[in-house]
Amino acid sequence: MKKNIKKENPLIKEKKVNFKNTSFSSDEDENVIKKFIIIVLVIAVLAFGVYLLTDLINKKDDNTEEAVTKGVINYNRLSIGMLLNRPYDDYYVMLYDEKDPEAVKYSTLLTNYMNKSKDENPKKIYFCDLGNVLNAAYYNVGEDDISNPNAKSINELDLGKLTLLEIKNGQISRYIEDYNQIRDELK
């Protein structure tokens, strides 16, 4: 009978792990866990500190709080592009630059007219600020101070520092630039 002879293949080597000699130190594990927790806590404290510091800096900048007012739409203010498309057949549009030194005088005329009862002034009146950038192309104050009192459409407008337009059926029917004439018209 033949003996069962095992031949070992020199290319295949088995590694034997001896678990008896391997020891897990609970003290080392605890130290690693403690270090990890300490690192996490330090990072959290630093992040919270940075947050508080930036919040403090932002609050110092916000000491100059401005009063916040609720937005209000003023339906009596127009831009040049809206002059001829109001929902009335007959109305006025008073145009001047709010930054003009005489703007207070013009505004008084406008306010007095608006405060009258509907029986006293049957026509609606709107205001257009020529100082607004949207209206700058139509505002001709400076070099030649020439306006176009014969304008019948928006494209023909060339406005001076004070103008009262009477609009009828979507067309410019009157163009008044003299303060005294405007005052008489709005009485």
C-alpha positions in Angstrom: 0.0 0.0 0.0 1.0 3.3 -0.8 1.3 6.0 1.7 -0.5 9.2 1.1 2.3 11.6 0.8 1.5 15.2 0.7 3.8 17.3 -1.3 3.9 20.9 -0.5 3.9 23.3 -3.4 6.7 25.7 -3.0 4.8 28.5 -4.7 1.9 28.3 -2.2 2.7 29.2 1.3 0.2 29.3 4.0 0.3 31.9 6.6 -0.9 30.9 9.9 -2.2 33.5 12.2 -1.7 32.8 15.8 -4.4 34.5 17.7 -3.0 33.4 21.0 -0.1 35.8 20.8 -2.2 38.8 19.6 -3.5 41.0 22.3 -5.9 43.9 22.1 -5.2 46.5 24.6 -8.3 48.2 25.9 -6.2 51.0 27.2 -4.9 51.8 23.7 -8.4 51.7 22.3 -9.7 54.0 25.0 -6.9 56.5 24.3 -7.6 56.5 20.6 -11.3 57.1 21.2 -10.6 59.8 23.8 -8.2 61.6 21.3 -10.9 61.4 18.6 -13.6 62.8 20.8 -11.3 65.6 22.0 -10.4 66.5 18.4 -14.1 66.6 17.4 -15.0 68.8 20.4 -12.1 71.2 19.7 -13.2 71.5 16.1 -16.8 72.1 17.2 -15.8 74.7 19.7 -13.6 76.5 17.1 -16.4 76.5 14.5 -18.9 77.9 17.1 -16.4 80.5 18.1 -15.9 81.6 14.5 -19.7 81.8 14.1 -20.1 84.0 17.2 -17.2 86.2 16.1 -18.6 86.8 12.7 -22.1 87.4 14.2 -20.6 90.0 16.6 -18.8 91.7 13.7 -22.0 91.8 11.6 -24.0 93.3 14.5 -21.4 96.1 14.9 -21.9 96.9 11.3 -25.7 96.9 11.7 -25.8 99.5 14.4 -26.7 102.0 11.8 -30.2 100.5 11.2 -32.4 102.3 8.9 -36.1 102.4 9.4 -37.8 99.9 7.1 -40.9 101.3 5.5 -43.6 99.3 3.8 -43.5 99.7 0.0 -46.4 101.7 -1.4 -47.3 101.9 -5.1 -48.1 105.4 -6.2 -50.5 105.2 -9.0 -50.3 109.0 -9.6 -46.6 108.8 -10.7 -45.8 107.9 -14.3 -42.9 107.4 -16.6 -42.9 109.0 -20.0 -43.8 105.7 -21.6 -47.1 105.5 -19.7 -48.3 109.1 -20.5 -50.8 108.2 -23.1 -52.2 104.9 -21.8 -54.0 105.8 -18.6 -57.6 104.5 -18.1 -59.2 108.0 -18.5 -60.3 109.8 -21.6 -59.3 113.2 -20.4 -56.5 113.9 -17.8 -53.4 116.0 -17.0 -49.8 115.1 -16.6 -47.5 117.5 -14.8 -43.8 116.9 -15.6 -40.9 118.4 -13.7 -37.6 117.3 -12.1 -38.1 116.7 -8.3 -34.5 117.9 -7.8 -35.2 121.3 -9.4 -34.8 124.2 -7.0 -38.4 125.3 -7.8 -39.8 121.8 -7.4 -41.5 122.7 -4.1 -43.5 125.4 -5.9 -44.5 122.9 -8.6 -45.4 120.2 -6.1 -47.7 122.7 -4.2 -49.6 123.3 -7.4 -50.0 119.6 -8.0 -51.0 118.8 -4.4 -53.5 121.6 -4.2 -55.2 120.4 -7.4 -55.2 116.8 -6.1 -56.8 117.8 -2.8 -59.8 119.4 -4.4 -63.0 117.6 -4.4 -64.0 115.7 -7.5 -66.7 118.2 -8.2 -64.1 121.0 -8.4 -61.7 119.2 -10.7 -63.2 116.7 -12.9 -59.8 115.7 -14.5 -57.4 113.2 -13.0 -53.8 114.5 -12.7 -50.6 112.5 -12.8 -47.0 113.4 -12.0 -43.9 112.5 -14.0 -40.4 113.0 -12.5 -38.1 114.2 -15.3 -35.1 113.5 -13.1 -35.8 109.7 -13.3 -33.3 108.0 -15.6 -36.2 106.4 -17.6 -37.3 109.9 -18.6 -33.9 111.5 -19.2 -34.1 111.2 -23.0 -37.1 113.5 -23.1 -35.8 116.1 -20.6 -34.0 118.9 -22.4 -32.6 121.3 -19.9 -29.1 122.5 -20.4 -27.5 123.3 -23.7 -30.3 124.8 -25.8 -33.3 124.6 -23.4 -35.5 124.1 -26.5 -38.7 122.2 -26.0 -41.3 121.0 -28.5 -44.7 122.4 -27.6 -46.2 121.0 -30.8 -45.6 117.4 -29.7 -48.5 115.1 -30.3 -46.8 111.7 -29.5 -44.2 110.5 -27.0 -41.5 110.3 -29.7 -41.9 114.0 -30.4 -41.6 115.1 -26.8 -38.8 117.4 -25.8 -39.6 118.7 -22.4 -38.4 121.8 -20.5 -38.1 122.1 -16.7 -41.9 122.4 -16.1 -44.7 121.1 -18.4 -48.4 120.4 -18.1 -49.8 118.1 -20.7 -53.5 117.6 -21.2 -54.2 114.2 -22.7 -57.5 113.5 -24.5 -58.3 110.1 -25.9 -54.6 108.9 -25.8 -53.3 112.1 -27.6 -51.6 115.2 -26.3 -54.2 118.0 -26.8 -52.4 120.8 -24.9 -48.8 121.5 -23.9 -48.3 124.3 -21.3 -44.8 125.3 -20.1 -45.4 128.6 -18.4 -45.8 128.4 -14.6 -48.5 131.1 -14.4 -50.6 129.4 -17.2 -50.3 126.1 -15.4 -51.3 127.7 -12.1 -54.4 129.2 -13.8 -55.3 125.9 -15.5 -55.2 124.0 -12.3 -57.3 126.5 -10.2 
